[in-house]
Amino acid sequence: MSHAQSATSASVTVFAAPGSWIESGAVAQCHQVAALTGMIHVAGMPDLHPGKGAPIGAAMASTVLYPFLVGSDIGCGIAVYPVRLKKAVPERVAARFPDLDQPVDPAELPGQDIPAGWTEQLGTVGRGNHFVELARVDAVLDGEHAARLGLTSGDLVLIVHSGSRGLGERILRAHTEVHGAGPAPDPAAYLAAHDGAVRWGHLNRRLMAERVADAIGAQLGEPVTDVCHNSVEIRDGVYLHRKGAAPGDGRDVLIAGTRGTHSYLVAGHAGPDAGHSVAHGAGRKMSRADALRRGRAKHTVEELRRTAVGSLVVCGDRQLLFEEAPTAYKRIEQVIGDLVSYGLATPVVSTLPVVTYKTADLAPRRGGRR
């Protein structure tokens, strides 16, 4: 764990073991943020990596509200829904997945309060690292806690990772067009818009879970967790910005691995040093361009559609297949290990993918190949 503070900057703490790979550019971004007016403390998570103008995998406390520290995907988060399905055969499930790039018609949601009145893109996943995954509980790591959540080994869950789509983008753009990376001139107005986007993100994840359960013939339970990792809240009288960091103070959080590795549901118990936060995923170790270049030299499209753990990937976008390859990410076990060693989280269960959906695969199948 590294500490740093200068007379003009806020303190910076990165919660990563000496052997953990953290890009120097991401640490530099933490220090740039620490030099902003009003900044008090920047906590970097073990999945810390560089973002556009601000680090991803950080919690940033300040007396001043900075919308760019939350970014455009306000309310992005991960929900976990228990599902019951007689037989989870990857090929069968993959073939039945709905097209989550096509929005739900708001007319199909009578009486549903749609936050901010944003009826576009309802029930859609978006691109980048967003996904919807049918996964199986692989190992129970804290029996008592898992039992409280009603999870046992072999259970199926739907993991939904998405955010507020165009709504969050619109909110950030309205700010940056006038104020750039500067503070919110009217924090209350920004917070009201932000809270609408957070609610929209929760609704969006639920709609996708319902769409998938319906399409694959599964029964959907109530979510065991639905926590967003791009947000700002007023805590202890200051603004706590989170960019790719999940609230980790008494919350259960799904920390996503990759489509070819475990993910971990953890109980978070992070204090003020860590910005009351935990990591949100494995964290990228390669830029999208690097992942694309290296992946094309090493893998075929077919190899990327079936993972090392035997799961299937639904993705009609070849470029996205390479950009989001498991090798583009850090080892999730290292991230979880760092959180545990700093006392920020306790693993509850691990999950393994059965089918991971990125974007619709609309190509016709020829001779069993796609």
C-alpha positions in Angstrom: 0.0 0.0 0.0 1.5 3.3 -1.0 0.8 6.6 0.8 1.6 10.1 -0.5 0.8 13.6 0.4 2.2 17.0 -0.4 1.4 20.4 1.0 -0.9 21.3 -1.9 -2.4 17.9 -2.6 -4.8 15.5 -0.9 -3.5 12.2 0.4 -3.4 9.3 -2.1 -3.5 5.6 -0.9 -3.4 2.7 -3.3 -4.6 -0.6 -1.8 -2.5 -3.0 -3.8 0.2 -5.4 -2.7 3.8 -4.7 -3.9 3.5 -7.6 -6.3 0.3 -6.3 -7.9 0.6 -4.8 -11.3 -0.7 -1.2 -11.2 0.0 1.0 -14.3 2.1 4.1 -13.4 -0.3 6.2 -15.5 -3.2 5.3 -13.2 -1.2 6.3 -10.1 -0.3 9.6 -11.9 -4.0 10.2 -12.5 -4.7 9.7 -8.8 -2.1 12.4 -8.0 -3.6 14.8 -10.6 -7.0 14.3 -9.0 -5.4 14.8 -5.6 -4.2 18.3 -6.7 -7.8 19.5 -7.5 -9.2 22.3 -5.4 -11.1 20.9 -2.4 -9.8 17.3 -2.7 -9.2 15.6 0.6 -8.3 11.9 -0.1 -8.0 9.6 -3.1 -8.2 5.9 -2.5 -7.1 3.6 -5.4 -8.5 0.1 -5.5 -6.4 -3.0 -6.5 -8.1 -2.9 -10.0 -6.9 0.7 -10.5 -6.3 1.6 -14.2 -6.2 4.8 -16.3 -9.4 6.3 -17.5 -10.3 9.3 -19.6 -9.0 12.2 -17.5 -9.6 10.4 -14.2 -8.6 7.0 -12.8 -10.9 4.0 -12.9 -11.0 2.0 -9.7 -10.9 5.0 -7.3 -12.9 6.7 -4.5 -12.3 10.4 -4.3 -13.4 12.6 -1.3 -13.7 16.3 -1.8 -15.4 19.4 -0.5 -16.1 20.2 -4.2 -18.4 18.2 -6.5 -16.7 17.3 -9.8 -19.0 15.6 -12.3 -16.1 14.3 -14.5 -14.9 12.2 -11.6 -18.1 10.2 -11.9 -18.0 10.1 -15.7 -20.7 9.6 -18.2 -22.0 6.2 -17.2 -23.6 7.4 -14.0 -25.3 4.6 -12.0 -23.4 1.8 -13.8 -23.3 -1.2 -11.5 -23.7 -4.9 -11.1 -26.8 -6.8 -10.0 -27.0 -10.5 -9.1 -30.3 -12.3 -9.5 -30.8 -15.9 -8.4 -32.5 -17.9 -11.2 -33.9 -21.4 -11.4 -33.5 -23.3 -14.6 -34.0 -27.1 -15.1 -30.9 -27.6 -17.3 -28.3 -25.0 -18.1 -26.7 -26.3 -21.3 -24.5 -23.5 -22.6 -25.4 -24.0 -26.3 -29.1 -24.1 -25.6 -29.0 -21.1 -23.3 -26.8 -19.1 -25.7 -29.2 -19.7 -28.6 -32.2 -18.4 -26.6 -30.6 -15.2 -25.3 -32.7 -12.2 -26.3 -31.2 -9.3 -28.4 -30.3 -6.9 -25.6 -29.3 -4.2 -28.1 -33.0 -3.8 -29.0 -34.8 -1.6 -26.4 -38.0 -2.5 -24.6 -41.0 -0.5 -25.8 -42.0 1.8 -22.9 -45.6 1.0 -23.8 -44.9 -2.5 -22.4 -44.3 -1.0 -19.0 -47.6 0.5 -18.0 -47.5 2.2 -14.6 -43.7 1.9 -14.4 -42.0 5.1 -13.2 -39.2 5.7 -15.7 -36.6 8.0 -14.0 -36.0 11.3 -15.8 -38.6 10.2 -18.4 -35.7 8.6 -20.4 -37.5 6.1 -22.4 -34.8 5.4 -25.0 -32.5 2.3 -24.6 -34.6 0.7 -21.9 -33.5 -2.8 -21.1 -30.3 -2.6 -23.2 -26.8 -3.6 -22.2 -24.5 -1.1 -24.0 -20.9 -1.9 -25.1 -17.5 -1.8 -23.5 -17.2 -4.0 -20.5 -20.9 -4.3 -20.0 -22.4 -7.8 -20.0 -25.2 -10.1 -18.9 -24.1 -13.5 -17.7 -25.7 -16.8 -16.6 -23.3 -18.1 -14.0 -23.1 -20.9 -11.5 -22.0 -20.6 -7.9 -18.8 -22.5 -7.9 -17.5 -22.4 -4.4 -19.0 -21.2 -1.1 -16.3 -19.3 0.8 -18.3 -18.1 3.8 -21.1 -20.6 4.5 -23.0 -18.5 7.1 -23.1 -15.4 4.9 -24.0 -17.4 1.7 -26.8 -19.1 3.6 -28.2 -15.7 4.6 -28.3 -14.8 0.9 -29.8 -18.1 0.0 -26.9 -19.2 -2.1 -25.4 -22.7 -2.3 -22.9 -24.4 -4.5 -24.3 -25.2 -8.0 -27.0 -22.5 -7.8 -27.5 -20.4 -11.0 -27.4 -16.6 -11.0 -27.8 -13.9 -13.6 -25.1 -11.2 -13.3 -26.1 -7.9 -15.0 -23.5 -5.2 -15.5 -24.8 -2.0 -17.1 -25.6 1.6 -16.4 -27.7 4.6 -17.4 -26.8 4.5 -21.1 -27.5 7.8 -23.0 -29.0 9.4 -19.9 -25.7 9.6 -18.0 -23.9 10.8 -21.1 -26.4 13.6 -21.5 -26.0 14.7 -17.9 -22.2 14.8 -18.1 -22.2 16.5 -21.6 -24.6 19.2 -20.3 -22.0 20.0 -17.6 -18.8 19.6 -19.6 -20.0 21.7 -22.6 -20.1 24.7 -20.3 -17.7 23.9 -17.4 -15.3 21.3 -18.8 -13.6 19.3 -16.0 -14.6 22.1 -13.5 -16.8 21.7 -10.5 -20.6 21.6 -10.6 -21.9 25.2 -10.2 -25.1 23.9 -8.7 -24.3 20.7 -6.8 -28.0 20.1 -5.8 -29.1 20.3 -9.5 -26.4 17.9 -10.6 -27.2 15.5 -7.7 -30.9 15.4 -8.6 -30.0 14.5 -12.2 -27.4 12.0 -11.0 -29.9 10.3 -8.7 -32.3 9.9 -11.6 -29.6 8.2 -13.6 -28.7 5.9 -10.7 -32.4 4.9 -10.4 -32.5 4.4 -14.2 -29.5 2.1 -14.0 -31.2 -0.1 -11.4 -34.4 -0.3 -13.5 -32.3 -1.1 -16.6 -30.6 -4.0 -14.9 -33.9 -5.4 -13.7 -35.5 -5.2 -17.1 -32.6 -7.1 -18.7 -32.7 -9.8 -16.0 -36.5 -10.2 -16.7 -35.9 -10.3 -20.4 -33.3 -13.0 -20.2 -35.1 -15.1 -17.6 -38.2 -14.9 -19.8 -36.3 -15.9 -23.0 -34.4 -18.8 -21.4 -37.3 -20.1 -19.4 -35.9 -19.4 -16.0 -37.6 -18.3 -12.8 -36.1 -15.0 -11.5 -35.6 -14.3 -7.8 -35.1 -11.0 -6.0 -31.6 -9.6 -6.4 -29.1 -10.6 -3.7 -27.1 -7.4 -4.6 -27.5 -4.5 -7.0 -24.7 -1.9 -6.3 -23.6 0.8 -8.6 -19.9 1.7 -9.0 -20.0 5.1 -10.8 -21.6 7.6 -8.4 -21.2 10.4 -6.0 -22.7 10.7 -2.5 -22.5 13.2 0.4 -20.8 11.3 3.2 -19.5 12.8 6.4 -20.3 16.2 5.0 -18.1 15.8 1.9 -18.6 14.6 -1.7 -17.4 11.0 -2.1 -17.0 10.3 -5.9 -16.6 6.7 -7.0 -15.4 5.8 -10.5 -15.2 2.1 -10.9 -15.4 1.6 -7.2 -18.3 0.0 -5.3 -19.6 1.1 -1.9 -17.9 -1.3 0.5 -19.2 -0.4 3.9 -21.5 -3.2 4.9 -22.6 -4.0 1.4 -22.4 -7.3 -0.6 -20.7 -6.6 -3.9 -20.2 -8.8 -7.0 -16.6 -8.1 -8.2 -16.5 -9.2 -11.8 -13.7 -11.3 -13.2 -13.8 -12.0 -16.9 -15.9 -14.1 -19.2 -13.3 -16.9 -18.8 -12.6 -16.8 -15.1 -14.3 -16.7 -11.7 -16.2 -13.7 -10.3 -16.5 -13.1 -6.5 -19.4 -12.0 -4.4 -17.8 -10.3 -1.3 -19.0 -8.7 1.9 -17.4 -5.2 1.9 -16.2 -3.6 5.2 -14.0 -0.8 4.0 -13.4 2.3 6.1 -12.6 6.0 5.4 -9.0 5.3 4.3 -10.4 3.2 1.4 -13.1 5.7 0.7 -15.6 3.2 2.2 -15.2 1.3 -1.1 -14.1 -1.9 -2.7 -12.9 -2.8 -6.2 -15.6 -3.4 -8.9 -13.8 -5.9 -11.2 -10.5 -7.4 -12.3 -9.4 -4.1 -13.9 -7.9 -3.8 -17.4 -4.2 -4.4 -17.9 -4.3 -3.8 -21.6 -5.8 -0.9 -23.6 -8.5 -1.9 -26.0 -6.1 -1.2 -28.9 -3.4 -3.5 -27.4 -5.9 -6.2 -26.6 -7.2 -6.1 -30.2 -3.6 -6.2 -31.7 -2.3 -8.9 -29.4 -5.5 -11.0 -29.5 -5.6 -11.1 -33.2 -2.0 -12.4 -33.3 -2.8 -15.1 -30.7 -6.5 -16.2 -31.0 -9.1 -17.0 -33.6 -12.7 -15.8 -33.2 -13.8 -19.4 -32.6 -11.3 -19.7 -29.7 -12.7 -16.6 -28.0 -16.3 -17.8 -28.3 -15.7 -20.8 -26.0 -13.7 -20.0 -22.8 -11.2 -22.1 -20.9 -13.9 -22.9 -18.3 -16.2 -24.3 -21.0 -18.6 -21.3 -21.1 -19.9 -19.7 -24.3 -19.7 -16.0 -25.3 -22.5 -14.4 -27.3 -20.9 -11.6 -29.2 -21.6 -10.7 -32.8 -18.9 -7.9 -32.7 -15.5 -9.4 -33.5 -13.6 -6.4 -32.4 -15.4 -6.4 -29.0 -14.5 -10.1 -28.6 -10.8 -9.3 -28.8 -11.0 -6.1 -26.8 -12.7 -7.9 -23.9 -10.7 -11.1 -24.0 -9.9 -12.5 -20.5 -6.1 -11.8 -21.2 -6.9 -8.0 -21.4 -7.7 -8.1 -17.6 -5.7 -8.5 -14.4 -6.0 -11.7 -12.4 -9.2 -11.4 -10.3 -7.7 -13.6 -7.6 -5.0 -10.9 -7.1 -7.6 -8.2 -6.8 -9.6 -10.2 -4.3 -6.5 -11.2 -2.4 -5.5 -7.5 -2.0 -8.9 -6.5 -0.7 -8.7 -9.4 1.8 -5.2 -8.5 2.9 -6.1 -4.9 3.6 -9.3 -6.0 5.5 -11.6 -4.4 3.0 -13.7 -7.4 2.0 -14.5 -11.1 2.8 -15.3 -13.4 -0.1 -18.7 -15.1 0.2 -19.0 -17.2 -3.0 -17.2 -17.5 -6.3 -19.1 -17.9 -9.6 -18.1 -19.4 -13.0 -19.7 -18.3 -16.3 -22.1 -20.6 -18.3 -23.0 -18.0 -21.0 -21.8 -14.4 -21.2 -23.7 -12.0 -23.4 -21.9 -9.0 -24.9 -23.9 -8.1 -28.0 -26.3 -10.0 -30.2 -24.9 -12.7 -32.4 -27.0 -12.3 -35.5 -24.8 -14.1 -38.0 -26.3 -17.3 -39.5 -24.6 -20.5 -38.4 -22.9 -22.5 -41.1 -22.1 -26.2 -40.4 -22.1 -25.6 -36.7 -19.7 -22.7 -37.0 -20.6 -19.0 -36.6 
